[in-house]
Amino acid sequence: MESVVSQDAVVTITESAAQQIAAMLAGDAENAGKSLRVFVEAGGCSGMQYGMVFDERRPDDLGAEFHGVGVVVGPFSANDMRGSVIDFSDALTGGGFKINNPNAHSSCGCGKSFSA
């Protein structure tokens, strides 16, 4: 499947991340048709932490579709997330979703929090 990137795309996701997200959605009727919402919030050991949930797109969201998966970011998180790439690895050690954020000045060892 090809990516469709709109002008308001804040983050991108790799094909492996899209496949994992699609697999998660396929087994979850409650979240069918929803997009992946990526956000930042205060917390974590570095001051800000990442979050991801399945959610409906809101009027002020920025988003795009990658490999058949919709991704949205709210306006509050957009500046801290702009240019980020979300990847997925199924490695036994260090596997899972990884966010490469060019706006993060530092991050903690867990990779789930950062400072901007």
C-alpha positions in Angstrom: 0.0 0.0 0.0 1.2 3.5 -0.7 1.3 6.4 1.7 -0.9 9.4 1.3 0.7 12.4 3.0 -1.3 15.5 3.4 0.2 18.9 3.9 -0.7 18.8 7.6 1.2 15.6 8.3 3.1 16.1 11.6 4.5 12.6 12.0 5.1 9.7 9.7 5.0 6.0 10.4 7.1 3.3 8.8 5.6 0.4 7.0 6.4 -2.0 9.9 4.6 0.3 12.4 1.6 0.6 10.0 1.4 -3.2 9.8 1.4 -3.6 13.6 -1.2 -0.8 14.0 -3.4 -2.4 11.3 -3.1 -5.8 13.0 -4.1 -4.2 16.3 -7.1 -2.6 14.8 -8.2 -5.7 12.9 -8.8 -7.6 16.2 -10.6 -4.7 17.9 -14.1 -3.9 16.7 -14.5 -1.1 19.2 -11.7 0.9 17.5 -12.5 0.0 13.9 -12.2 3.0 11.6 -10.3 5.1 14.1 -6.9 6.7 13.6 -3.8 6.5 15.7 -3.6 9.6 17.9 0.0 10.5 18.9 0.5 13.1 21.6 2.8 14.5 24.2 2.0 15.3 27.8 3.8 16.4 30.9 5.4 13.6 32.7 8.0 10.9 32.5 11.6 11.2 33.8 12.6 13.9 31.2 9.6 16.3 31.5 7.4 15.2 28.5 6.2 11.8 27.6 4.7 10.2 24.4 1.2 8.7 24.2 -0.6 6.8 21.6 -4.3 5.8 21.5 -6.9 5.0 18.9 -9.3 7.9 18.5 -11.6 9.7 16.1 -10.2 12.6 14.1 -11.2 16.0 15.5 -11.7 19.2 13.5 -8.5 20.9 14.6 -6.3 17.7 14.2 -3.4 17.5 11.8 -2.9 14.1 10.2 -2.3 11.9 7.2 -2.6 8.3 6.1 0.5 6.0 5.8 0.3 2.5 4.4 -3.5 2.5 5.0 -3.3 3.7 8.6 -4.5 7.1 9.7 -2.4 9.1 12.1 -3.5 12.3 13.8 -1.8 14.8 16.1 -3.7 17.6 18.0 -2.5 21.2 17.8 -1.1 21.1 21.4 1.3 18.3 20.5 2.1 19.3 16.9 5.1 21.6 17.6 6.8 19.0 19.9 6.1 16.1 17.4 6.7 17.8 14.0 9.0 15.7 11.9 8.9 12.6 14.1 9.0 9.1 12.7 7.2 6.2 14.4 8.7 2.7 13.8 8.0 -0.7 15.2 10.3 -3.6 15.9 9.3 -7.1 17.1 12.7 -7.8 18.6 12.6 -9.7 21.9 14.9 -7.1 23.5 14.1 -3.4 22.9 11.1 -4.2 20.7 7.9 -2.2 20.4 7.0 1.2 19.0 9.9 3.7 18.8 9.5 7.4 18.2 12.4 9.3 16.5 11.7 12.9 17.4 14.1 15.6 15.9 12.7 18.1 18.5 13.9 16.1 21.5 17.0 17.7 23.0 17.4 14.8 25.4 15.5 11.6 26.2 15.6 9.0 29.0 16.8 5.5 28.7 13.3 4.1 28.4 12.7 6.1 25.2 9.2 7.1 26.3 10.0 10.6 27.6 12.0 13.5 26.4 12.8 17.2 26.9 12.2 19.7 24.2 
